[in-house]
Amino acid sequence: MAERGHLEETERHTIAESAMKWIFDNHNMLDLLLLRESCASCAIEGNGVCEICGETLSRLINGEHVSDRYLLGLAWFMRDSKERDDQ
């Protein structure tokens, strides 16, 4: 049993599940593929955030394991990008 206020090593954070749900509820596959390509283009130019988010998105699209911190980072990146686009 995990110490109070901590997760077990293999236990997924419930908010990470919410982040994944938000990603797939608010973006269709075409959106995700276009974002992955945009991230890849920016990563080539040395943008580290896009490099991380693009690789995370690739793993997510391919059904591979994505850790909580990468999933939450991707969701936050996508949310911030959407807010900037909406302005």
C-alpha positions as CSV (number, residue, x, y, z in Angstrom):
1,M,0.0,0.0,0.0
2,A,1.3,3.5,-0.9
3,E,2.1,6.0,1.7
4,R,-0.7,8.5,2.3
5,G,-0.6,11.2,-0.4
6,H,1.6,9.0,-2.8
7,L,0.8,6.7,-5.6
8,E,2.1,3.1,-5.9
9,E,4.9,2.9,-8.4
10,T,2.7,1.3,-11.1
11,E,-0.5,3.2,-10.2
12,R,-1.7,5.7,-12.8
13,H,-2.7,9.2,-11.6
14,T,-6.5,9.7,-12.1
15,I,-5.9,13.1,-13.6
16,A,-3.7,11.5,-16.3
17,E,-6.7,9.4,-17.3
18,S,-8.7,12.6,-17.5
19,A,-6.0,14.2,-19.6
20,M,-6.1,11.3,-22.1
21,K,-9.9,11.5,-22.2
22,W,-9.7,15.2,-22.9
23,I,-7.2,14.7,-25.8
24,F,-9.3,12.1,-27.5
25,D,-12.7,13.8,-26.8
26,N,-11.5,17.2,-28.2
27,H,-9.3,16.1,-31.1
28,N,-10.0,13.7,-33.9
29,M,-7.3,11.5,-35.4
30,L,-6.6,14.0,-38.3
31,D,-6.0,16.7,-35.7
32,L,-3.6,14.5,-33.8
33,L,-1.7,13.5,-36.9
34,L,-1.4,17.1,-38.1
35,L,-0.2,18.2,-34.6
36,R,2.4,15.4,-34.7
37,E,3.7,16.5,-38.0
38,S,3.8,20.2,-36.8
39,C,5.7,19.1,-33.8
40,A,8.1,17.1,-35.9
41,S,8.8,20.2,-38.1
42,C,9.4,22.3,-35.1
43,A,11.6,19.7,-33.4
44,I,13.9,19.6,-36.5
45,E,14.5,23.3,-35.8
46,G,15.5,22.5,-32.2
47,N,12.3,23.1,-30.3
48,G,12.6,20.7,-27.4
49,V,9.0,21.0,-26.2
50,C,7.8,20.0,-29.7
51,E,10.3,17.1,-29.8
52,I,9.0,15.7,-26.5
53,C,5.3,16.3,-27.3
54,G,5.6,15.0,-30.8
55,E,7.2,11.7,-29.6
56,T,4.6,11.5,-26.9
57,L,1.8,12.0,-29.4
58,S,3.3,9.3,-31.6
59,R,3.4,6.8,-28.8
60,L,-0.2,7.7,-27.8
61,I,-1.4,7.3,-31.4
62,N,0.4,4.0,-31.7
63,G,-1.2,2.7,-28.5
64,E,2.1,2.5,-26.7
65,H,2.5,3.2,-23.0
66,V,2.8,6.9,-22.1
67,S,3.8,7.8,-18.6
68,D,1.6,10.2,-16.6
69,R,4.0,13.2,-16.7
70,Y,4.4,13.0,-20.5
71,L,0.6,12.6,-21.0
72,L,-0.1,15.5,-18.7
73,G,2.6,17.6,-20.4
74,L,1.1,16.8,-23.9
75,A,-2.4,17.7,-22.7
76,W,-1.2,21.0,-21.3
77,F,0.8,21.8,-24.4
78,M,-2.3,21.1,-26.6
79,R,-4.6,23.2,-24.3
80,D,-2.2,26.1,-24.4
81,S,-1.9,25.8,-28.2
82,K,-5.6,25.8,-28.6
83,E,-6.0,28.9,-26.3
84,R,-3.4,30.7,-28.4
85,D,-5.2,29.7,-31.6
86,D,-8.5,30.9,-30.3
87,Q,-7.2,34.4,-29.4
